[in-house]
Amino acid sequence: MRNATGAQVVSTAQIIADPEFSPPTGSRITLPDGRKTIVINVAAHTAPGLPVPENAEVMCE
């Protein structure tokens, strides 16, 4: 995957979160296991008309 500057990076963690959780790219966050990481990308997942919950997928370095 590519980060905000276009450099190729490896996503080492993905978080599925509430759809309102949308940290800016480059933000430092702490994962539930205590690791600190940097947000590479956030993807909003919606499915209008389908019986599935909306969520945000946060990819981290």
C-alpha positions in Angstrom: 0.0 0.0 0.0 1.1 3.6 -0.4 1.2 6.3 2.3 0.2 9.9 1.9 3.6 10.8 0.3 3.4 7.9 -2.2 6.0 5.8 -0.5 5.3 2.0 -0.5 4.7 0.8 3.1 3.5 -2.4 4.7 0.3 -2.3 6.7 1.0 -4.3 9.9 -2.4 -3.7 11.6 -6.0 -3.1 10.6 -8.7 -1.8 12.9 -12.4 -2.1 12.3 -14.0 0.7 14.1 -17.1 2.8 14.5 -17.9 4.7 11.3 -17.3 8.0 13.0 -13.7 7.1 13.9 -11.6 8.7 11.2 -8.1 9.8 12.4 -6.1 11.8 9.8 -3.5 10.0 7.8 -0.2 10.2 9.7 -1.8 10.2 13.1 -0.2 8.2 15.9 -2.6 5.9 17.6 -2.4 3.2 20.4 -3.7 -0.2 19.5 -5.7 -2.2 22.1 -2.6 -4.4 22.8 -0.6 -1.2 23.7 1.5 -0.9 20.5 1.8 2.6 19.1 1.5 2.9 15.3 0.8 5.4 12.6 -2.3 5.6 10.4 -1.7 5.0 6.7 -5.2 5.1 5.4 -8.9 5.1 6.5 -11.6 3.5 4.4 -15.3 4.1 5.2 -17.4 1.0 4.5 -21.1 1.5 4.0 -23.7 -0.8 2.5 -26.9 1.2 1.9 -29.9 -1.0 1.8 -28.1 -4.1 3.2 -28.5 -5.4 6.7 -24.8 -5.0 7.7 -23.3 -2.4 10.0 -21.3 0.5 8.7 -17.7 0.7 9.8 -14.3 2.4 9.3 -11.3 0.3 8.4 -8.1 1.9 9.6 -4.8 0.6 8.1 -1.6 1.2 10.2 2.1 0.9 9.7 
